[in-house]
């Protein structure tokens, strides 16, 4: 797991700051045309967004 400190969050717990599909932040950014790292396949990066598709 990279980074090793992220191991506790690998299961996507319901914790402050952990993004999930359908969350308000994910909906807001994707409505502007950004892609969410949680929908990427390699690497999957659930805490980031990209204006150019990752």
C-alpha positions as CSV (number, residue, x, y, z in Angstrom):
1,X,0.0,0.0,0.0
2,X,1.4,3.4,-1.0
3,X,1.9,5.4,1.1
4,X,2.1,3.0,4.1
5,X,0.4,5.5,6.3
6,X,-2.8,5.1,4.2
7,X,-3.3,1.5,5.2
8,X,-6.0,2.5,7.8
9,X,-8.0,4.1,5.0
10,X,-7.7,1.4,2.4
11,X,-11.2,0.1,3.3
12,X,-12.7,3.6,2.7
13,X,-14.1,4.1,6.2
14,X,-16.8,6.6,6.9
15,X,-14.4,9.1,8.4
16,X,-14.0,12.9,8.0
17,X,-12.1,13.7,4.8
18,X,-12.6,10.3,3.2
19,X,-14.3,10.7,-0.2
20,X,-16.8,8.2,-1.6
21,X,-18.7,8.0,-4.9
22,X,-21.7,10.2,-4.7
23,X,-20.3,12.5,-2.0
24,X,-21.0,16.2,-2.3
25,X,-17.4,17.0,-3.2
26,X,-17.2,14.3,-5.8
27,X,-20.5,15.5,-7.4
28,X,-19.4,19.1,-7.4
29,X,-16.0,18.5,-9.0
30,X,-17.3,16.0,-11.6
31,X,-20.1,18.4,-12.5
32,X,-17.4,20.8,-13.5
33,X,-15.8,18.3,-15.8
34,X,-13.1,17.0,-13.5
35,X,-12.5,13.3,-13.1
36,X,-12.3,11.8,-9.6
37,X,-9.4,9.5,-8.8
38,X,-11.8,7.0,-7.3
39,X,-12.9,6.2,-10.8
40,X,-9.4,5.7,-12.1
41,X,-8.1,2.1,-12.6
42,X,-4.4,2.5,-12.2
43,X,-3.6,3.9,-9.8
44,X,-6.9,4.4,-8.0
45,X,-6.5,7.6,-6.1
46,X,-9.7,8.3,-4.1
47,X,-8.5,11.6,-2.6
48,X,-7.7,13.5,-5.8
49,X,-9.3,15.1,-8.8
50,X,-7.9,15.9,-12.2
51,X,-8.9,18.6,-14.7
52,X,-7.2,16.6,-17.6
53,X,-8.5,13.1,-16.8
54,X,-5.8,11.9,-14.5
